[in-house]
Amino acid sequence: MTETTTTEKPQGLRKTRIGVVVSTKMAKTIVVEYVARVPHPIFKKIVKKSKKFYAHDEQELAKDGDKVRIRETRPLSALKRWELVEIIKH
């Protein structure tokens, strides 16, 4: 008697970031600026590093200045690798 078991591949943890929407001028795409506070490698002082991410917004709900949570996803275009999860604050 052999048992057939379906072994589903566990999905890896996807990175999430919280940032501020700086642009909504593209169709179904938002630009989110993420600011990280990290120690300087030599001087150990806390410095701010910012990075902009292109994120997919299917319903075009986010507006400029909104605080949003984005999640890593498969490549959707040449620059888009993130998707909008939720709008935290309008």
Rosetta constraint file for C-alpha pairs under 8 A:
AtomPair CA 14 CA 71 HARMONIC 6.50 0.50
AtomPair CA 14 CA 72 HARMONIC 5.54 0.50
AtomPair CA 14 CA 73 HARMONIC 7.39 0.50
AtomPair CA 15 CA 71 HARMONIC 5.82 0.50
AtomPair CA 15 CA 72 HARMONIC 5.38 0.50
AtomPair CA 16 CA 69 HARMONIC 6.81 0.50
AtomPair CA 16 CA 70 HARMONIC 5.59 0.50
AtomPair CA 16 CA 71 HARMONIC 4.44 0.50
AtomPair CA 16 CA 72 HARMONIC 6.37 0.50
AtomPair CA 17 CA 34 HARMONIC 7.05 0.50
AtomPair CA 17 CA 69 HARMONIC 5.70 0.50
AtomPair CA 17 CA 70 HARMONIC 5.44 0.50
AtomPair CA 17 CA 71 HARMONIC 6.61 0.50
AtomPair CA 18 CA 34 HARMONIC 6.51 0.50
AtomPair CA 18 CA 67 HARMONIC 7.04 0.50
AtomPair CA 18 CA 68 HARMONIC 5.66 0.50
AtomPair CA 18 CA 69 HARMONIC 4.49 0.50
AtomPair CA 18 CA 70 HARMONIC 6.44 0.50
AtomPair CA 19 CA 32 HARMONIC 5.76 0.50
AtomPair CA 19 CA 33 HARMONIC 5.35 0.50
AtomPair CA 19 CA 34 HARMONIC 4.50 0.50
AtomPair CA 19 CA 35 HARMONIC 6.98 0.50
AtomPair CA 19 CA 67 HARMONIC 5.68 0.50
AtomPair CA 19 CA 68 HARMONIC 5.64 0.50
AtomPair CA 19 CA 69 HARMONIC 6.60 0.50
AtomPair CA 19 CA 70 HARMONIC 7.95 0.50
AtomPair CA 20 CA 32 HARMONIC 5.38 0.50
AtomPair CA 20 CA 33 HARMONIC 5.36 0.50
AtomPair CA 20 CA 34 HARMONIC 6.78 0.50
AtomPair CA 20 CA 64 HARMONIC 7.84 0.50
AtomPair CA 20 CA 65 HARMONIC 5.81 0.50
AtomPair CA 20 CA 66 HARMONIC 5.62 0.50
AtomPair CA 20 CA 67 HARMONIC 4.58 0.50
AtomPair CA 20 CA 68 HARMONIC 6.16 0.50
AtomPair CA 21 CA 30 HARMONIC 6.70 0.50
AtomPair CA 21 CA 31 HARMONIC 5.77 0.50
AtomPair CA 21 CA 32 HARMONIC 4.42 0.50
AtomPair CA 21 CA 33 HARMONIC 6.34 0.50
AtomPair CA 21 CA 62 HARMONIC 7.44 0.50
AtomPair CA 21 CA 63 HARMONIC 6.81 0.50
AtomPair CA 21 CA 64 HARMONIC 5.15 0.50
AtomPair CA 21 CA 65 HARMONIC 5.22 0.50
AtomPair CA 21 CA 66 HARMONIC 5.47 0.50
AtomPair CA 21 CA 67 HARMONIC 6.54 0.50
AtomPair CA 21 CA 68 HARMONIC 7.12 0.50
AtomPair CA 22 CA 30 HARMONIC 7.68 0.50
AtomPair CA 22 CA 31 HARMONIC 5.70 0.50
AtomPair CA 22 CA 32 HARMONIC 5.82 0.50
AtomPair CA 22 CA 33 HARMONIC 6.52 0.50
AtomPair CA 22 CA 64 HARMONIC 5.42 0.50
AtomPair CA 22 CA 65 HARMONIC 6.24 0.50
AtomPair CA 23 CA 30 HARMONIC 5.76 0.50
AtomPair CA 23 CA 31 HARMONIC 5.09 0.50
AtomPair CA 23 CA 32 HARMONIC 7.38 0.50
AtomPair CA 23 CA 63 HARMONIC 7.83 0.50
AtomPair CA 23 CA 64 HARMONIC 5.85 0.50
AtomPair CA 24 CA 29 HARMONIC 6.52 0.50
AtomPair CA 24 CA 30 HARMONIC 4.81 0.50
AtomPair CA 24 CA 31 HARMONIC 6.66 0.50
AtomPair CA 24 CA 62 HARMONIC 7.57 0.50
AtomPair CA 24 CA 63 HARMONIC 6.49 0.50
AtomPair CA 24 CA 64 HARMONIC 6.49 0.50
AtomPair CA 25 CA 29 HARMONIC 7.74 0.50
AtomPair CA 25 CA 30 HARMONIC 7.47 0.50
AtomPair CA 26 CA 30 HARMONIC 6.90 0.50
AtomPair CA 27 CA 60 HARMONIC 7.80 0.50
AtomPair CA 28 CA 56 HARMONIC 5.88 0.50
AtomPair CA 28 CA 57 HARMONIC 4.85 0.50
AtomPair CA 28 CA 58 HARMONIC 5.24 0.50
AtomPair CA 28 CA 59 HARMONIC 7.02 0.50
AtomPair CA 28 CA 60 HARMONIC 5.63 0.50
AtomPair CA 29 CA 54 HARMONIC 6.65 0.50
AtomPair CA 29 CA 55 HARMONIC 5.63 0.50
AtomPair CA 29 CA 56 HARMONIC 4.78 0.50
AtomPair CA 29 CA 57 HARMONIC 5.38 0.50
AtomPair CA 29 CA 58 HARMONIC 7.77 0.50
AtomPair CA 29 CA 60 HARMONIC 7.62 0.50
AtomPair CA 30 CA 54 HARMONIC 5.84 0.50
AtomPair CA 30 CA 55 HARMONIC 5.31 0.50
AtomPair CA 30 CA 56 HARMONIC 6.48 0.50
AtomPair CA 30 CA 57 HARMONIC 6.50 0.50
AtomPair CA 30 CA 62 HARMONIC 7.59 0.50
AtomPair CA 31 CA 52 HARMONIC 6.45 0.50
AtomPair CA 31 CA 53 HARMONIC 5.65 0.50
AtomPair CA 31 CA 54 HARMONIC 4.69 0.50
AtomPair CA 31 CA 55 HARMONIC 6.24 0.50
AtomPair CA 32 CA 52 HARMONIC 5.49 0.50
AtomPair CA 32 CA 53 HARMONIC 5.17 0.50
AtomPair CA 32 CA 54 HARMONIC 6.40 0.50
AtomPair CA 32 CA 55 HARMONIC 7.11 0.50
AtomPair CA 32 CA 68 HARMONIC 7.99 0.50
AtomPair CA 33 CA 50 HARMONIC 6.63 0.50
AtomPair CA 33 CA 51 HARMONIC 5.66 0.50
AtomPair CA 33 CA 52 HARMONIC 4.39 0.50
AtomPair CA 33 CA 53 HARMONIC 6.39 0.50
AtomPair CA 34 CA 50 HARMONIC 5.47 0.50
AtomPair CA 34 CA 51 HARMONIC 5.28 0.50
AtomPair CA 34 CA 52 HARMONIC 6.14 0.50
AtomPair CA 34 CA 53 HARMONIC 7.53 0.50
AtomPair CA 35 CA 48 HARMONIC 6.35 0.50
AtomPair CA 35 CA 49 HARMONIC 5.58 0.50
AtomPair CA 35 CA 50 HARMONIC 4.27 0.50
AtomPair CA 35 CA 51 HARMONIC 6.54 0.50
AtomPair CA 36 CA 48 HARMONIC 5.61 0.50
AtomPair CA 36 CA 49 HARMONIC 5.17 0.50
AtomPair CA 36 CA 50 HARMONIC 6.21 0.50
AtomPair CA 37 CA 46 HARMONIC 6.20 0.50
AtomPair CA 37 CA 47 HARMONIC 5.61 0.50
AtomPair CA 37 CA 48 HARMONIC 4.58 0.50
AtomPair CA 37 CA 49 HARMONIC 6.33 0.50
AtomPair CA 38 CA 46 HARMONIC 5.43 0.50
AtomPair CA 38 CA 47 HARMONIC 5.61 0.50
AtomPair CA 38 CA 48 HARMONIC 6.40 0.50
AtomPair CA 38 CA 49 HARMONIC 7.18 0.50
AtomPair CA 39 CA 43 HARMONIC 7.83 0.50
AtomPair CA 39 CA 44 HARMONIC 4.90 0.50
AtomPair CA 39 CA 45 HARMONIC 5.31 0.50
AtomPair CA 39 CA 46 HARMONIC 4.29 0.50
AtomPair CA 39 CA 47 HARMONIC 5.98 0.50
AtomPair CA 40 CA 44 HARMONIC 4.61 0.50
AtomPair CA 40 CA 45 HARMONIC 5.40 0.50
AtomPair CA 40 CA 46 HARMONIC 6.12 0.50
AtomPair CA 40 CA 47 HARMONIC 6.34 0.50
AtomPair CA 53 CA 80 HARMONIC 7.60 0.50
AtomPair CA 53 CA 82 HARMONIC 7.23 0.50
AtomPair CA 54 CA 79 HARMONIC 6.49 0.50
AtomPair CA 54 CA 80 HARMONIC 5.00 0.50
AtomPair CA 54 CA 81 HARMONIC 6.92 0.50
AtomPair CA 54 CA 82 HARMONIC 6.45 0.50
AtomPair CA 55 CA 70 HARMONIC 7.09 0.50
AtomPair CA 55 CA 80 HARMONIC 5.75 0.50
AtomPair CA 55 CA 81 HARMONIC 6.61 0.50
AtomPair CA 55 CA 82 HARMONIC 4.48 0.50
AtomPair CA 55 CA 83 HARMONIC 4.72 0.50
AtomPair CA 55 CA 84 HARMONIC 6.15 0.50
AtomPair CA 56 CA 80 HARMONIC 6.94 0.50
AtomPair CA 56 CA 81 HARMONIC 8.00 0.50
AtomPair CA 56 CA 82 HARMONIC 6.23 0.50
AtomPair CA 56 CA 83 HARMONIC 4.48 0.50
AtomPair CA 56 CA 84 HARMONIC 5.94 0.50
AtomPair CA 57 CA 61 HARMONIC 7.02 0.50
AtomPair CA 57 CA 62 HARMONIC 7.40 0.50
AtomPair CA 57 CA 83 HARMONIC 6.50 0.50
AtomPair CA 57 CA 84 HARMONIC 5.59 0.50
AtomPair CA 62 CA 66 HARMONIC 6.49 0.50
AtomPair CA 62 CA 68 HARMONIC 7.91 0.50
AtomPair CA 62 CA 87 HARMONIC 6.86 0.50
AtomPair CA 63 CA 90 HARMONIC 7.72 0.50
AtomPair CA 65 CA 90 HARMONIC 7.28 0.50
AtomPair CA 66 CA 87 HARMONIC 6.93 0.50
AtomPair CA 66 CA 88 HARMONIC 7.47 0.50
AtomPair CA 66 CA 89 HARMONIC 5.74 0.50
AtomPair CA 66 CA 90 HARMONIC 4.78 0.50
AtomPair CA 67 CA 87 HARMONIC 6.21 0.50
AtomPair CA 67 CA 88 HARMONIC 5.43 0.50
AtomPair CA 67 CA 89 HARMONIC 5.10 0.50
AtomPair CA 67 CA 90 HARMONIC 6.68 0.50
AtomPair CA 68 CA 84 HARMONIC 7.30 0.50
AtomPair CA 68 CA 85 HARMONIC 7.59 0.50
AtomPair CA 68 CA 86 HARMONIC 5.85 0.50
AtomPair CA 68 CA 87 HARMONIC 4.44 0.50
AtomPair CA 68 CA 88 HARMONIC 5.21 0.50
AtomPair CA 68 CA 89 HARMONIC 7.06 0.50
AtomPair CA 69 CA 84 HARMONIC 6.30 0.50
AtomPair CA 69 CA 85 HARMONIC 5.54 0.50
AtomPair CA 69 CA 86 HARMONIC 5.40 0.50
AtomPair CA 69 CA 87 HARMONIC 6.43 0.50
AtomPair CA 69 CA 88 HARMONIC 6.95 0.50
AtomPair CA 70 CA 82 HARMONIC 6.24 0.50
AtomPair CA 70 CA 83 HARMONIC 5.42 0.50
AtomPair CA 70 CA 84 HARMONIC 4.55 0.50
AtomPair CA 70 CA 85 HARMONIC 5.22 0.50
AtomPair CA 70 CA 86 HARMONIC 7.25 0.50
AtomPair CA 71 CA 82 HARMONIC 5.42 0.50
AtomPair CA 71 CA 83 HARMONIC 5.37 0.50
AtomPair CA 71 CA 84 HARMONIC 6.50 0.50
AtomPair CA 71 CA 85 HARMONIC 6.37 0.50
AtomPair CA 72 CA 81 HARMONIC 6.11 0.50
AtomPair CA 72 CA 82 HARMONIC 4.50 0.50
AtomPair CA 72 CA 83 HARMONIC 6.48 0.50
AtomPair CA 73 CA 81 HARMONIC 5.47 0.50
AtomPair CA 73 CA 82 HARMONIC 5.25 0.50
AtomPair CA 73 CA 83 HARMONIC 6.53 0.50
AtomPair CA 74 CA 81 HARMONIC 5.83 0.50
AtomPair CA 74 CA 82 HARMONIC 7.66 0.50
AtomPair CA 75 CA 79 HARMONIC 7.69 0.50
AtomPair CA 75 CA 80 HARMONIC 6.01 0.50
AtomPair CA 75 CA 81 HARMONIC 4.61 0.50
AtomPair CA 75 CA 82 HARMONIC 7.83 0.50
AtomPair CA 76 CA 80 HARMONIC 5.37 0.50
AtomPair CA 76 CA 81 HARMONIC 5.95 0.50
AtomPair CA 77 CA 81 HARMONIC 7.39 0.50
